[in-house]
Amino acid sequence: MKYDFDVCFVGLKCYDLLSGAAVPRFLGGVEKQLVALAEGMVEGGLRVAFITYDHGQQDIEQHKGISVFKSFSQDAGLPVVRFFHPRMTRIWSTMKKVNARVFVQMGSGSETGQVASGCRYFTHQPASFLFCVASDADCSPDLPFLPVLREKILYRYGLRASDAIVAQSHKQQQMLQDTFSLDSKVIPMPFNGPDESTYVAPAPPGPGVISVLWVGRIIDVKRLEWLLDMAEACPDYQFDVVGTPNQESDYSQGLYDRAAGIKNVTLHGRVGEKELPGFFKRASVLCCTSIIEGFPTTFMEAWSYGLPIVTSFDPDNMIARNELGFVDGTVDGLVKALNSLFSDSELWQQFSTRARQYYLQNHTLGAVTPRFIKVMENIGR
């Protein structure tokens, strides 16, 4: 059978990252990880396509060696009815147009079931479906990120209809087995960070130049309030916050108001992709205060720049086990971790060196892409 593409990624929010928009409309690790993986597959010689939202672009565009197909506009159609048409029908018709051997989708949602059913019933010829876990919540019995029943139903269907599942941690792998009785393969996702020719090893921070970086969406599970508590407890450190909520709320506004009264906190809002590396280069440590995550892209980005991490969340105990920073589940513990890190430049340097090496061994395109290609070869119809 002749396919037009070896693989097609269904990442509806990825158009801005693919096209190089100065400030992407959507801020999320899933988008970065999918685009990086697609770039790695292009480097590996595969024919790669992408399906995104319709933002008014051409039906098919070429970006980064990837053929980008538009599907539907978020605002198109009538309420309730548009869930089926044009959203679901346009996904299927675009998949048919793409004609790929394998379709890849990441993260729990309606799209999981839509892509799975598209592979099974609505393509020119048989296609395989590879699902990638984005968060521990994707593996939880109550699916906390899917409040609507139809989303839960479509996701569960798509998960069971997949030809292969890739998890990012052994914890997720075990959760999938316990919750859904489904097998999965653990493969880390990639991040396209600085290579050896452009990497500049950071120097240990000195007095007056200590910056604690926090990057993410401002939502309750990220617990930005913890970082504000830490800033009040550590007036000699600068705390830089990069990110916004996808939708403003009383919660986010309350955090804005509180942060405005803390002198050593700066809210930078949403920054462009070209500006973001500068924050990691200038930072002394990345801080994560989340309740739940998958495998944060910010961790990979920090490691790629040799940046230690102080965090409340540690996937598979990787940070603690590999001595890449400090892990603690309390504000007081995270404050103590910062003080320990910044009072010992030799310790900071050791964490920094190990962080860069961990990135090179586990999260570069060259380290990750061949493992995904092998999975796709095993499920290709």
N, C-alpha and C positions, 0 to 999 in steps of 0.2 A: 504494500500500500504506500502511496506517495503522500507525504504530508508537506505542507508549505513551511511549517516551523517545527523545530524539535521540542520547544517548550514555550508556553505562554503563561505569563503571570497575570492573575486577576488582582490588581491592586488599585481600586477605584480612586484612592486619594493620592496617587503617586505622580500625577502628571507634572506638577510643579517641580518636583525633584528631577524628573527625567528631562524636562525642558530647560532646566537651569534658571528658574524664576528666582529673583533676588530674595524675596521673602515668601516661602511656601505658605499656601493657605492652610495646610494641615500639618500639625506638629506631632510627630509620633515615631517611635522606634520601628514599628512594623514597616512603615514606608521606607525608611532608610535601609533596613535590612533587606527588603525585597529588591530594591534598586541595586544595592551592592551585589547581591547574589546574581541578578540579571547581568550586570556588568562582568562578573566573573565568568559567567557562561559564554558571553560574547568572546572574552579573551580565550576561552577554551575551544573556540571554533564552532559553537552551536548557533543555530538560527533561532533568534529569540524575539518574541512578541510580548506586548503588554496591553491589557485592557484597563482603561481609566474612565473616570467621569467625562462627560461632555462639558467642556468649559468654553465652547465656541471655537475650538481649534479645528483643523482639517480632519477629515474622516480617518486618514492614516498619515502619520508623520514619522520621521526618522530622527531619533535622538540617541546619541551614545552607541550607535550601531544596533539599536533596538527599534523594531517597527511598533509604533504606539497607535492603537486603535481606540477611538472614542466609543462609549456606549450610550448612556442616558444622562440627561441633566438632572441634578438633584431636585430642581423645582418643577420638572415636567410632570404632567398628568394630574388627575383629580385625587383629592384625599381619599384614602382607603383603597380605591381602585388602583391607584398608581403602584401599589406594592406589587401587583401582578403585571400591570401594563402602564407605563413602558418599562418599569425596572427589571422585572424578571424576564419578560419577553425579549428585551433589548440585550440583556446579558447573553441569552441563548443565541440570538441571531448573530451577535458579534463573535461568539465562540465558533459558530458555524463558518463565518467568514474567515476567521483566523486559520482554522484547519491545522491545529497543532497536535502532536503526538501525546504530549503530556501537558496538563493544566495544573498550575500551582496557585494555591490561595492560603493566606495566613491569618489566623485569629478567628475566634468564634463570632458567628453572626449569620444573618440570613444568606450572605454570599456563599457560605460553606455548602449549604444545601442546594443553592442555585447552580453553583459550578459542578457539584457532584451529579445532579440530575442532567445538566447540560452535557457532560461527558458521556452519560449513559444513553440519553435519548435524543439529543438535539444537535449532534455534530454530523458532518458528512459521512464520517467513518469512525470506528471505535477510537476513543481517546481515554487516557488514564488520568486519574486525579490524585495529586499529592497534596496533602494537607500539612501545614506547618503550625505548630503550637506557638502562640505569641505570649501567653501569660499562664501562670498557675491557675487562674480563674477559668481558663478554657477546659481544665480537667476536673473542676469541682462539681459535685452533684447538683448544687443549686444554681450554677452558672450565674454568678452575681452581676456580671456585666451585660446580661441579656434580660431586661425587665419585661419584655413583651413575649407572650406565650408562643406566638407564631415564629418568633426568632429562635426560641429554644427548640421548637419542633424541627425547624429546618436545619438548625445546626446539628442536632443529634442525628438526623437522617444523613446529612452530608458526612459526618464523622464516620458513621458506620458504612457508608457507601464508598469511602475512599479506598484507593488501591494501596496506599502507603501513608504512614503518619510519621513525621519527624518532630521529636521533642527536643527542647534545648537543654534539658537537665534530666538527671536520673530521677529526681523527685517527680517531675512531670510524667516521666515514663511510668513510674509506679502508680501515680494517681490515675492515669488513663486505664491502667490494668484494673485497679481496684474499683473505679467508678463505672467504666464502660466495658470492661473485659476485652480491651483492645490492645494489641501489640504496637509498639512504636520503636523507632531507631533514634538514638541520641546523636545529634550532630549540632555543633555550635553554628550560629549564624555568623556571617562575615561583616567586617567593617573596613572600608577602603581608606585606611589612614596613611600617614607619611611612610614612604619606603626608606631604605637605608641611605639613599642619596640625598634625601631632604630632611631626615630626622635630625633634630638638634637636642641632645640630652639636656634636661633642665637642671639648673643649679638649686641646691637646697635653699629654702626661703630664709631670709634674715629678718631681724626686727624692723617693723614698719612696712614690710612688703608681703605680709601673709594674707593670702586671699582664699577664702573658702567658697567653692563654686557649687551651686545647686541648679540643675537643669531639668525641666520637665513641665508637664501640664499642671496647672494649679487646680487640683481636684482633691477631694477629701482623702482618698487612699494614698496620696503622695505626702500628706502631713507637713505642708510648708510651715505650719505653726510651730513644729518642733525646731525648725531651723531658726525661727525668730526667737524662740526660747534660748537657743544656743548663742545667738548673737548678743542677747542681753547679758548672758553669763560670761561672754568673752569680748569685752569692749575694745581690746587691742587688736582684734582680727577684723578684716574686712569680709563681709558676706555679700556675694554677688548672685543674684537670682535671675536666671534666664528662662522665660516661658510665660505662657498665658493660659487661661482656661479655654477650652473650645467654645464655651458659652458662659458669659458672665453670670454670677449668682450672688446671693447674699453672703455666701461663704467666701468667695474670692474677694468681694468688696471689703469684707471685714479684715481680711489679711492685708489688702492694700492700705487700708486706714491705719492698721497697727504698724506696718512696716515703715510708713511715713514718719512715725515718731521714734524710730530707732536709727541713730546717727550712722552706725557702721553697717547698715543694710542698703543696698542699691538694687532696685527693681529695674531690669533692663528690658522687660517685655519680650516680645518675639523678635529674634534677630535673624538676619539672612544667613544662608549656608556659607557664604564667603567670610562672614564675620565670626561665626561660631568657633572655628579653630583657634582664633585669637584668645578667646576666653579660657580655653583649655591650656594654651601655652603660658598664659599669665597666671594661672591658678597655682596654688600650693597644694591643694587637695580637692577631690570631688567628694561631696557629701550627699548621701541618699537617706531619706527619712521615711521611705514608703512602708506601707503595711504589706502590700502584695505587689509582685512584679512577675515578669517572665524571666527574660535575661536582658537587662537594660542595655540599650545601644550606648547609653552614656558611659557604661562601664568599659565597653570595648574602646570607645573614643578616648577615654581617660588613659587606659593602658597603652594605647597607641602613641600617646605623648609622654609616657613614663610618669603618669600621675597616680599617686597612691589614692586609696578610697577609704573613707570612714562612713560606715553604713549600718542601717538597722535591718537590711535585707541582704542575704548572702546565698545565692543559688548554689545548691549542692555543697555548701561550705567552702566554695572555691577560694574566697578571699582569705578566710582564716587558714585553710589548709595550705595554701600556696604563699602565705605571708605577703599579701598584696596590700595590706592596710589593717584597719581595725573594724570589728563588728560588735555592736551592742544594741540591745533592744530598749534602752532608756535614754532620755535626754541627758541625764547626769553622766551616764556612761559614755555617750558620744562626746560630751564636753571634755571628759577626762582623756578620751582618745586623742582629741585635737591637741590638748596640752602636752600629752606624751610625745606626740609626733613632732610638734614644733619646738620642743625643748631638747631634741636629740637629732642633730643634723645627719649623723652617721646612720641612724635608724631610718630616717626619711630617705636617704640615698639608697639604702638597701631595698626598701619597698619600691622605689622608683625604678631601679634596675630590673628587679624581678617583674614589675608590671609590664615593662616594654618587652621582655623576653616571653612573657606569657602571651601577649598579643601576637608576637611573631609566630609562635608555635601553634596557636589555636584559632586565630580569628582573621588572618589575612585571606585575600581571595584565593591565593595559591594553596592555602592549608584547607580551606572549606569546600571550594567548588568541586574538586574531583569526587568528594564523598557524596555530594548531591547528585552528580552525574551518574555515579554508580547505582544509586537508588532508582533513578529514572530509567536506567537501562534494564533493571530487573523487573520493572512494572510496565514498560512500554508494550503496547499491544501490537 
